[in-house]
Amino acid sequence: MSARAAGEPWLVVIDPQHIFASPDSAWGSPFFDGAMANIRLLADAFGERVLVTRWLPTADRSTSWGDYFAAWPFADRPADDALFDLVPAAEGLSPHPTLDLPTFGKWGPAMEQVVGRGAHVVLAGVSTDCCVISTALAAADAGARVTLAADACAGSTAENHAAAVHVMGLYPPQLTVGDTATILAR
């Protein structure tokens, strides 16, 4: 994968997986379907500049991740479990392979290699109050220009989503908060 010019914005769709979408999952967001509809609109506009990530339970259990999986045993499954698959609506959003990581935050060398150093990224996905905020803050710290598509994100609860959006709104100009209509109008 080659890096694109920093001037071309990329849509990064964080973890649109069954584990975060299913009402039967302890991590399922009741707002996932609404966010996914806006993600689709954004992906159609961004074309080939879309990257999709997946969270996988492959972290080292001898670290604090061991405590994490003890607290959330339902998620302690093999990485190839269907719970970690993309939802059907997310399949085909990107021509690039998914970026699979065992961390909340997805920003790092692997993502930067695809989107470019100092890139402008538009973030969407789940969960606003975990993986999205972790990615947004790390990307801003690394010098990326970040726009949060707030209505294309789904939180664990409405209150947690609002709190995470509020926190991310405290980081301009590196991190700005917008919505799908505004982003598409640019």
ABEGO torsion letter per residue (X at the ends): XBBBBAABBBBBBBGBBAAAABAABAABBAAAAAAAAAAAAAAAAAEABBBBBBBBBABBAABAAAAAAAABAAABBBAABAAABBBAAABGABABBBBBBABABABEAAAAAAAEBGBBBBBBEOBAABAAAAAAAAAAAAGBBBBBBAAABBBABAAAAAAAAAAAAAAOAABBBBBAAAAAAX
